[in-house]
Amino acid sequence: MLDHLVGLVKVRVVRGVNLAIRDLRSSDPYVVVRIGKQKLKTRVIKKSTNPEWNEELTLSIENPADPVRLEVFDKDTFVDDSMGNAELDIRPLVDVVKMKLQDVPDKTIVKKVVPNRENCLAEESSIYVSEGKVKQDLVVRLKNVECGEIELQLQWVDLPGSKGV
């Protein structure tokens, strides 16, 4: 049943920073997270360009090479306006999971990912072990929009019965 999955990624959408204004003075933002055919979204935060979601969305991972796509929208009555998008490469996270780290002190940083032209990182991102789980904190700069960043945390979840990484 789970033999096509390699694991799960919990995506904690923490908050938006300086998001674009799409209504009169503000926006009503929400985030859509996609990988493959899966699509999950956060709740709408009314009248905010600095929303705090702190919401966890869990994606099933079949192929770690597939990017996780983020899209931010402004909720409107008829058509929701785009507020930017970004792509996340989860391969660095998966690479750390493959190390099968045991007995690592809590909050040990295993790998750092620096911003470059291929990723949407706004600042250096750390992949670390916390409470036995591999996690990554990211700040992504939204593309195709005048401004805005999204703060996220990724956490890998092994699935018993899956093919694993």
C-alpha positions in Angstrom: 0.0 0.0 0.0 2.7 2.5 1.0 5.4 1.0 -1.3 5.3 3.9 -3.7 5.9 6.5 -0.9 9.3 7.3 0.5 8.0 9.3 3.5 6.1 12.4 4.6 7.1 16.0 4.9 5.3 18.1 7.5 5.3 21.7 6.2 4.6 24.2 8.9 3.6 27.5 7.3 4.7 29.9 10.1 4.0 33.3 8.8 4.2 35.8 5.9 6.3 38.9 6.0 5.6 42.1 4.0 3.2 40.4 1.6 1.9 42.3 -1.4 -1.2 44.5 -1.0 -4.0 43.2 -3.2 -7.1 44.9 -1.7 -7.5 48.6 -0.8 -5.0 48.8 2.0 -4.2 45.1 2.8 -4.8 41.5 1.7 -6.6 38.4 2.9 -3.8 35.9 2.3 -3.7 32.1 2.3 -1.0 29.7 1.1 -1.5 26.7 -1.2 1.2 23.9 -0.9 1.5 21.4 -3.7 3.6 18.4 -4.7 2.6 16.2 -7.6 -1.2 15.9 -7.5 -1.5 16.8 -3.8 -2.8 20.3 -2.9 -3.3 21.6 0.6 -4.0 25.1 1.9 -3.9 27.2 5.0 -6.8 29.2 6.4 -7.3 32.8 5.2 -6.0 35.5 7.5 -8.2 38.6 7.0 -6.7 42.1 6.4 -3.0 41.3 6.9 0.3 41.7 5.0 2.1 40.0 7.9 -0.1 37.0 8.6 0.6 34.4 11.3 -0.7 31.0 10.2 1.5 28.6 12.2 -0.3 25.8 10.4 1.0 22.3 9.7 0.3 20.6 6.3 1.5 17.1 5.6 2.5 15.9 2.2 3.2 12.4 1.0 6.5 12.1 -0.8 6.9 9.7 -3.8 9.9 11.3 -5.4 12.1 13.7 -3.4 13.3 15.3 -6.7 9.8 16.7 -7.2 9.7 20.3 -5.9 7.2 21.5 -3.3 5.4 24.5 -4.7 4.0 27.3 -2.7 1.5 29.8 -3.9 0.1 32.7 -1.9 -3.3 34.1 -2.8 -5.5 37.0 -1.7 -9.0 35.7 -1.0 -11.6 37.6 -2.9 -15.3 37.2 -3.6 -15.0 36.1 -7.2 -11.4 35.5 -8.3 -8.5 35.1 -5.8 -5.5 37.3 -6.7 -2.0 35.9 -6.9 0.5 37.2 -4.3 3.5 35.3 -5.5 4.9 31.8 -5.5 8.0 29.8 -4.7 9.5 26.3 -5.1 11.3 24.3 -2.5 13.8 21.6 -3.1 13.5 19.0 -0.4 16.5 16.9 -1.6 18.9 18.6 0.9 16.5 17.5 3.7 16.3 14.0 2.3 20.1 13.8 2.1 20.3 14.5 5.8 17.6 11.9 6.5 19.7 9.3 4.5 22.6 9.8 6.9 20.6 7.9 9.5 22.0 10.1 12.3 21.7 8.5 15.7 22.4 10.0 19.2 23.0 13.4 17.8 22.7 16.2 20.4 19.5 18.2 20.1 19.6 21.2 17.7 22.7 19.9 16.0 23.0 21.7 12.6 23.9 19.0 10.0 23.7 21.0 6.8 23.3 24.6 5.6 21.7 25.6 2.3 22.7 29.0 1.0 20.5 31.2 -1.2 21.3 31.0 -5.0 19.7 31.5 -8.3 18.2 28.0 -8.3 16.3 28.3 -5.0 13.9 30.8 -3.5 15.7 31.2 -0.2 15.8 34.7 1.2 18.5 33.7 3.7 20.7 30.7 4.7 18.6 27.7 5.8 19.7 25.2 8.4 18.9 21.5 8.4 19.1 20.2 11.9 18.1 17.3 14.3 15.6 18.2 17.0 14.0 15.6 19.3 15.3 12.9 16.9 13.5 14.5 13.9 15.2 16.0 10.9 13.9 19.6 10.4 14.7 22.5 8.1 13.8 26.2 8.8 13.4 28.3 5.7 12.5 31.8 4.7 11.5 31.9 1.0 11.3 35.0 -1.1 8.2 34.9 -3.3 8.6 35.2 -7.1 6.3 36.9 -9.6 5.3 39.6 -7.1 6.7 42.9 -5.9 7.4 41.8 -2.3 6.9 39.2 0.3 8.5 36.3 2.1 7.1 33.1 3.8 8.7 31.5 6.8 8.4 27.7 6.9 9.6 24.7 8.7 9.9 21.3 7.1 10.1 18.1 9.1 10.7 14.6 7.6 8.5 11.7 8.8 9.5 8.2 8.2 6.6 5.9 7.2 6.7 2.3 8.5 6.0 0.1 5.5 7.1 2.6 3.0 10.2 2.1 0.7 12.0 4.8 2.6 14.8 7.0 1.3 
